[in-house]
């Protein structure tokens, strides 16, 4: 998964919010990657 989007989002919000956004994005990204990987097999 690309973390570029998370970084861009984090740059547009406050430092406190960026931590929440990063955690949220990582969990969504992880689910998306797992789903995509399971579909490929």
ChimeraX commands (.cxc) that place a marker at each C-alpha (Angstrom):
marker #1 position 0.00,0.00,0.00 radius 0.5
marker #1 position 1.14,3.52,-0.68 radius 0.5
marker #1 position 1.65,5.78,2.32 radius 0.5
marker #1 position 1.88,8.90,0.15 radius 0.5
marker #1 position -1.84,9.56,0.50 radius 0.5
marker #1 position -1.65,9.27,4.28 radius 0.5
marker #1 position 1.24,11.72,4.34 radius 0.5
marker #1 position -0.64,14.21,2.17 radius 0.5
marker #1 position -3.71,13.95,4.41 radius 0.5
marker #1 position -1.57,14.30,7.54 radius 0.5
marker #1 position 0.00,17.48,6.15 radius 0.5
marker #1 position -3.41,19.13,5.74 radius 0.5
marker #1 position -4.57,18.54,9.33 radius 0.5
marker #1 position -3.19,19.42,12.75 radius 0.5
marker #1 position -0.51,17.20,14.39 radius 0.5
marker #1 position -3.08,15.78,16.81 radius 0.5
marker #1 position -5.48,14.92,14.00 radius 0.5
marker #1 position -2.74,13.53,11.78 radius 0.5
marker #1 position -2.08,10.71,14.25 radius 0.5
marker #1 position -5.76,9.74,14.14 radius 0.5
marker #1 position -5.84,10.02,10.36 radius 0.5
marker #1 position -2.69,7.91,10.01 radius 0.5
marker #1 position -4.10,5.15,12.25 radius 0.5
marker #1 position -7.41,5.25,10.39 radius 0.5
marker #1 position -5.75,5.22,6.97 radius 0.5
marker #1 position -3.40,2.38,7.91 radius 0.5
marker #1 position -6.27,0.19,9.13 radius 0.5
marker #1 position -8.31,0.89,5.98 radius 0.5
marker #1 position -5.26,0.36,3.76 radius 0.5
marker #1 position -4.42,-2.88,5.54 radius 0.5
marker #1 position -7.96,-4.22,5.07 radius 0.5
marker #1 position -7.91,-3.18,1.42 radius 0.5
marker #1 position -4.53,-4.86,0.82 radius 0.5
marker #1 position -5.62,-8.06,2.56 radius 0.5
marker #1 position -8.83,-8.14,0.53 radius 0.5
marker #1 position -6.96,-7.51,-2.72 radius 0.5
marker #1 position -4.38,-10.18,-1.91 radius 0.5
marker #1 position -7.08,-12.75,-1.11 radius 0.5
marker #1 position -8.83,-12.01,-4.42 radius 0.5
marker #1 position -5.62,-12.57,-6.40 radius 0.5
marker #1 position -5.11,-16.08,-5.00 radius 0.5
marker link #1:1,2 radius 0.2
marker link #1:2,3 radius 0.2
marker link #1:3,4 radius 0.2
marker link #1:4,5 radius 0.2
marker link #1:5,6 radius 0.2
marker link #1:6,7 radius 0.2
marker link #1:7,8 radius 0.2
marker link #1:8,9 radius 0.2
marker link #1:9,10 radius 0.2
marker link #1:10,11 radius 0.2
marker link #1:11,12 radius 0.2
marker link #1:12,13 radius 0.2
marker link #1:13,14 radius 0.2
marker link #1:14,15 radius 0.2
marker link #1:15,16 radius 0.2
marker link #1:16,17 radius 0.2
marker link #1:17,18 radius 0.2
marker link #1:18,19 radius 0.2
marker link #1:19,20 radius 0.2
marker link #1:20,21 radius 0.2
marker link #1:21,22 radius 0.2
marker link #1:22,23 radius 0.2
marker link #1:23,24 radius 0.2
marker link #1:24,25 radius 0.2
marker link #1:25,26 radius 0.2
marker link #1:26,27 radius 0.2
marker link #1:27,28 radius 0.2
marker link #1:28,29 radius 0.2
marker link #1:29,30 radius 0.2
marker link #1:30,31 radius 0.2
marker link #1:31,32 radius 0.2
marker link #1:32,33 radius 0.2
marker link #1:33,34 radius 0.2
marker link #1:34,35 radius 0.2
marker link #1:35,36 radius 0.2
marker link #1:36,37 radius 0.2
marker link #1:37,38 radius 0.2
marker link #1:38,39 radius 0.2
marker link #1:39,40 radius 0.2
marker link #1:40,41 radius 0.2
view
